[in-house]
Amino acid sequence: MDKILDQIEHVVVVMLENRSLDTLLGWLYAQGERPNVVLPAGSPATFDGLRPDMWNPSDPGFYNGGPTAQVFVKQSASQPTVPDPDPQETFDNVTYQIFGPGPVSPLTPNTMKGFVINYATTSTQDASQVLEGYSTAQLPVLAALARSYAVSDAWFASVPTQTWPNRAFAHAGTSNGNVNNGDAIPDPFDWDVPTIFNVLESQGDSWSVYTDTTLVPSLTRAMFPKLWDPWLDSHFEGFGAFVDACEKDRLPRYSFIEPSFLTEPNDMHPPHDTRAGDAFLYSIWKAISTSPGWAKTLLIITFDEHGGCFDHVLPPFNAMTPDQASSPGKEGFRFDRFGIRVPTVIVSPYIAAGTVFRSPTDTPYDHTSILATLRDWLGIPASAMLPSARIAKAPTLDAILTLSDARTDLPNIAAPLGHYDRPALTAPPNDLQKSLVAASARRFGLDPKAAVASMDTRQHIVDFFKRRLSHAAS
């Protein structure tokens, strides 16, 4: 196998939460404005973002020929926390957001029109929030990196559903047939498959998972029992260790960064303050761009799934079913269509400023493209690689680094302000936060259902993990 990305020694991936491409970067380029570079050559010359004439109906009768009642997209977000409350993101809800009550088919009329109607089942206030797109001024770090390096307008979540299945595809190339986090709560033993970290360990390639919290354990580790072995403890570190590794040019070959999902959350999960997530990206960018290893580091910024937020592009139907467990998996789904577009930005001094990229093949980019890139970059043989057919079909990122020499310029990105809205600890936890409790309870021999049943507030989850830390220290 010919290796790719010869100029790269370190790949860093940060995966944030639950935002669509249109929501965060839909207004990145003005209507009709052309990026400097589009890849592959000959693909559409403009960025496929939002237009002011895009809308959703607000009345379910629309699907039966009733009144249209158009709700149009907005060119900035009214608050840094919208949409608030959190939209629905399970498989059935996402299916409605895409197809309404119609059949699941690329020929179904009025696709991508069900977001407002679906959100109205959750929001008792203003369902139009789900159509609000953030302006570049509201997310200056993400927008600057997207325009200074490369952004995809055709990167899709791996599954049209919520967090655990999509993160599983990013780490394992499969969700093992699961289409939601869990029937009630997730059981990690339903996700007991090898991960890319197990592959790297077996090949002797260095790796670390960095988590921006000292209280909550790594979500990646909690999800997969094959990462629970104590001898892997040294691979899971806090975000400060990532900054230190950048300063000393000691990054591992592969780094995966997790935001804070619970205390002072900066994961961008609605309705968490997006400014906190943008500031977290600044911290990552600053650590990498000031590192002695900057020129040999590739940074990938992406999101696990759209989280119920509006996007106007119908996901493709040509996804490769990854394995036998997915043929079919839960709810009869064969994993043969992709999820909704998510923001994905690639940063390297070997990337031309103003690049917009799409897949060079008939298969679009999804999270398994990260795994395919790692495979070819590190020269992992097929016998040692994860067996997912989705990974085997996925396009890699080698074509995006188009410059023969590293750029010496850096974009002038100001440090964001440090004041953000913090959810009250008396607020109810979201599904992801509950899943962390369930997975951790399962890992440590506790009853997951009983543990989650007592988690009525975020403070209860904080107390749960404080007890776990106290128990581990005793």
Solvent accessible surface area in square Angstrom, and as a share of the most:
residue,aa,sasa,rsa
1,M,132,0.59
2,D,129,0.67
3,K,120,0.51
4,I,29,0.15
5,L,12,0.06
6,D,126,0.65
7,Q,61,0.27
8,I,5,0.02
9,E,77,0.34
10,H,17,0.08
11,V,1,0.00
12,V,0,0.00
13,V,1,0.00
14,V,0,0.00
15,M,0,0.00
16,L,0,0.00
17,E,0,0.00
18,N,0,0.00
19,R,0,0.00
20,S,0,0.00
21,L,0,0.00
22,D,1,0.01
23,T,5,0.03
24,L,3,0.02
25,L,3,0.01
26,G,0,0.00
27,W,43,0.15
28,L,4,0.02
29,Y,16,0.06
30,A,69,0.54
31,Q,132,0.58
32,G,59,0.56
33,E,59,0.26
34,R,169,0.62
35,P,14,0.09
36,N,117,0.60
37,V,44,0.25
38,V,30,0.17
39,L,27,0.14
40,P,48,0.30
41,A,95,0.74
42,G,82,0.79
43,S,22,0.14
44,P,96,0.61
45,A,36,0.28
46,T,53,0.31
47,F,19,0.08
48,D,58,0.30
49,G,8,0.07
50,L,12,0.06
51,R,99,0.36
52,P,61,0.39
53,D,86,0.45
54,M,15,0.07
55,W,50,0.18
56,N,0,0.00
57,P,0,0.00
58,S,49,0.32
59,D,51,0.27
60,P,78,0.49
61,G,23,0.22
62,F,27,0.11
63,Y,44,0.17
64,N,135,0.69
65,G,73,0.70
66,G,32,0.31
67,P,90,0.57
68,T,51,0.30
69,A,50,0.39
70,Q,83,0.37
71,V,30,0.17
72,F,90,0.38
73,V,11,0.06
74,K,77,0.32
75,Q,106,0.47
76,S,53,0.34
77,A,7,0.05
78,S,74,0.48
79,Q,103,0.46
80,P,28,0.18
81,T,24,0.14
82,V,6,0.04
83,P,3,0.02
84,D,59,0.31
85,P,44,0.27
86,D,35,0.18
87,P,6,0.04
88,Q,67,0.30
89,E,12,0.05
90,T,38,0.22
91,F,18,0.08
92,D,90,0.47
93,N,35,0.18
94,V,0,0.00
95,T,26,0.15
96,Y,55,0.21
97,Q,2,0.01
98,I,0,0.00
99,F,2,0.01
100,G,6,0.06
101,P,90,0.56
102,G,25,0.24
103,P,95,0.59
104,V,71,0.41
105,S,29,0.19
106,P,77,0.48
107,L,161,0.80
108,T,12,0.07
109,P,98,0.62
110,N,69,0.35
111,T,29,0.17
112,M,7,0.03
113,K,40,0.17
114,G,0,0.00
115,F,1,0.01
116,V,3,0.02
117,I,11,0.06
118,N,11,0.06
119,Y,2,0.01
120,A,52,0.40
121,T,107,0.62
122,T,34,0.20
123,S,7,0.05
124,T,136,0.79
125,Q,146,0.65
126,D,65,0.33
127,A,18,0.14
128,S,17,0.11
129,Q,16,0.07
130,V,3,0.02
131,L,3,0.01
132,E,7,0.03
133,G,1,0.01
134,Y,2,0.01
135,S,24,0.16
136,T,54,0.31
137,A,88,0.68
138,Q,59,0.26
139,L,1,0.00
140,P,66,0.42
141,V,0,0.00
142,L,0,0.00
143,A,6,0.05
144,A,30,0.23
145,L,0,0.00
146,A,0,0.00
147,R,93,0.34
148,S,18,0.12
149,Y,1,0.00
150,A,0,0.00
151,V,0,0.00
152,S,0,0.00
153,D,7,0.03
154,A,21,0.16
155,W,0,0.00
156,F,10,0.04
157,A,1,0.00
158,S,0,0.00
159,V,1,0.00
160,P,1,0.00
161,T,1,0.01
162,Q,6,0.03
163,T,1,0.00
164,W,0,0.00
165,P,0,0.00
166,N,0,0.00
167,R,1,0.00
168,A,0,0.00
169,F,0,0.00
170,A,3,0.03
171,H,0,0.00
172,A,3,0.02
173,G,0,0.00
174,T,11,0.06
175,S,1,0.00
176,N,50,0.25
177,G,3,0.03
178,N,10,0.05
179,V,3,0.02
180,N,30,0.15
181,N,9,0.05
182,G,29,0.27
183,D,136,0.71
184,A,87,0.67
185,I,35,0.18
186,P,7,0.04
187,D,42,0.22
188,P,1,0.00
189,F,92,0.38
190,D,67,0.35
191,W,3,0.01
192,D,52,0.27
193,V,21,0.12
194,P,61,0.38
195,T,0,0.00
196,I,0,0.00
197,F,0,0.00
198,N,35,0.18
199,V,10,0.06
200,L,0,0.00
201,E,57,0.26
202,S,82,0.53
203,Q,73,0.32
204,G,69,0.66
205,D,31,0.16
206,S,54,0.35
207,W,4,0.01
208,S,10,0.06
209,V,0,0.00
210,Y,4,0.02
211,T,11,0.07
212,D,41,0.21
213,T,26,0.15
214,T,130,0.76
215,L,25,0.12
216,V,7,0.04
217,P,37,0.23
218,S,10,0.06
219,L,1,0.00
220,T,1,0.01
221,R,17,0.06
222,A,2,0.02
223,M,0,0.00
224,F,0,0.00
225,P,16,0.10
226,K,80,0.34
227,L,0,0.00
228,W,37,0.13
229,D,56,0.29
230,P,104,0.66
231,W,157,0.55
232,L,1,0.00
233,D,72,0.37
234,S,88,0.57
235,H,33,0.15
236,F,34,0.14
237,E,69,0.31
238,G,32,0.30
239,F,26,0.11
240,G,53,0.51
241,A,32,0.25
242,F,0,0.00
243,V,45,0.26
244,D,58,0.30
245,A,12,0.09
246,C,0,0.00
247,E,112,0.50
248,K,107,0.45
249,D,47,0.24
250,R,176,0.64
251,L,14,0.07
252,P,15,0.10
253,R,73,0.27
254,Y,2,0.01
255,S,0,0.00
256,F,1,0.01
257,I,0,0.00
258,E,0,0.00
259,P,0,0.00
260,S,4,0.02
261,F,4,0.02
262,L,6,0.03
263,T,44,0.25
264,E,118,0.53
265,P,5,0.03
266,N,15,0.08
267,D,0,0.00
268,M,0,0.00
269,H,2,0.01
270,P,0,0.00
271,P,34,0.21
272,H,1,0.00
273,D,2,0.01
274,T,1,0.00
275,R,86,0.31
276,A,5,0.04
277,G,0,0.00
278,D,2,0.01
279,A,18,0.14
280,F,10,0.04
281,L,1,0.01
282,Y,33,0.12
283,S,45,0.29
284,I,1,0.00
285,W,9,0.03
286,K,97,0.41
287,A,10,0.08
288,I,2,0.01
289,S,10,0.07
290,T,88,0.51
291,S,12,0.08
292,P,98,0.62
293,G,1,0.01
294,W,28,0.10
295,A,44,0.34
296,K,52,0.22
297,T,2,0.01
298,L,0,0.00
299,L,1,0.01
300,I,1,0.00
301,I,1,0.01
302,T,0,0.00
303,F,0,0.00
304,D,0,0.00
305,E,0,0.00
306,H,2,0.01
307,G,0,0.00
308,G,2,0.02
309,C,1,0.01
310,F,8,0.03
311,D,0,0.00
312,H,42,0.19
313,V,31,0.18
314,L,53,0.26
315,P,5,0.03
316,P,37,0.23
317,F,66,0.27
318,N,72,0.37
319,A,8,0.06
320,M,78,0.35
321,T,36,0.21
322,P,4,0.02
323,D,48,0.25
324,Q,151,0.67
325,A,47,0.37
326,S,0,0.00
327,S,39,0.25
328,P,66,0.41
329,G,16,0.16
330,K,91,0.38
331,E,103,0.46
332,G,50,0.48
333,F,14,0.06
334,R,114,0.42
335,F,1,0.00
336,D,60,0.31
337,R,15,0.05
338,F,1,0.00
339,G,0,0.00
340,I,0,0.00
341,R,0,0.00
342,V,0,0.00
343,P,1,0.01
344,T,0,0.00
345,V,0,0.00
346,I,0,0.00
347,V,0,0.00
348,S,0,0.00
349,P,1,0.01
350,Y,32,0.12
351,I,0,0.00
352,A,18,0.14
353,A,39,0.30
354,G,5,0.05
355,T,1,0.00
356,V,0,0.00
357,F,1,0.00
358,R,26,0.10
359,S,16,0.11
360,P,70,0.44
361,T,76,0.44
362,D,135,0.70
363,T,7,0.04
364,P,14,0.09
365,Y,1,0.01
366,D,1,0.01
367,H,0,0.00
368,T,0,0.00
369,S,0,0.00
370,I,3,0.01
371,L,0,0.00
372,A,0,0.00
373,T,1,0.01
374,L,0,0.00
375,R,37,0.14
376,D,23,0.12
377,W,7,0.02
378,L,15,0.08
379,G,24,0.23
380,I,2,0.01
381,P,60,0.38
382,A,90,0.70
383,S,112,0.73
384,A,30,0.23
385,M,18,0.08
386,L,10,0.05
387,P,124,0.78
388,S,6,0.04
389,A,36,0.28
390,R,2,0.01
391,I,1,0.01
392,A,77,0.60
393,K,105,0.44
394,A,9,0.07
395,P,8,0.05
396,T,21,0.12
397,L,0,0.00
398,D,60,0.31
399,A,51,0.40
400,I,2,0.01
401,L,18,0.09
402,T,65,0.38
403,L,52,0.26
404,S,107,0.69
405,D,110,0.57
406,A,33,0.26
407,R,40,0.15
408,T,139,0.81
409,D,76,0.39
410,L,85,0.42
411,P,29,0.19
412,N,157,0.81
413,I,21,0.10
414,A,81,0.63
415,A,66,0.51
416,P,40,0.25
417,L,156,0.77
418,G,67,0.65
419,H,142,0.63
420,Y,25,0.10
421,D,70,0.36
422,R,108,0.39
423,P,40,0.25
424,A,60,0.46
425,L,73,0.36
426,T,111,0.64
427,A,29,0.22
428,P,99,0.62
429,P,13,0.08
430,N,18,0.09
431,D,77,0.40
432,L,3,0.02
433,Q,1,0.01
434,K,65,0.28
435,S,1,0.00
436,L,1,0.01
437,V,0,0.00
438,A,0,0.00
439,A,0,0.00
440,S,2,0.01
441,A,0,0.00
442,R,88,0.32
443,R,56,0.20
444,F,84,0.35
445,G,69,0.66
446,L,82,0.41
447,D,84,0.44
448,P,24,0.15
449,K,144,0.61
450,A,60,0.46
451,A,14,0.11
452,V,18,0.11
453,A,80,0.62
454,S,64,0.41
455,M,9,0.04
456,D,95,0.49
457,T,30,0.17
458,R,13,0.05
459,Q,62,0.28
460,H,70,0.31
461,I,1,0.01
462,V,8,0.04
463,D,48,0.25
464,F,11,0.05
465,F,3,0.01
466,K,112,0.47
467,R,142,0.52
468,R,44,0.16
469,L,90,0.45
470,S,72,0.47
471,H,120,0.54
472,A,78,0.61
473,A,93,0.72
474,S,123,0.79
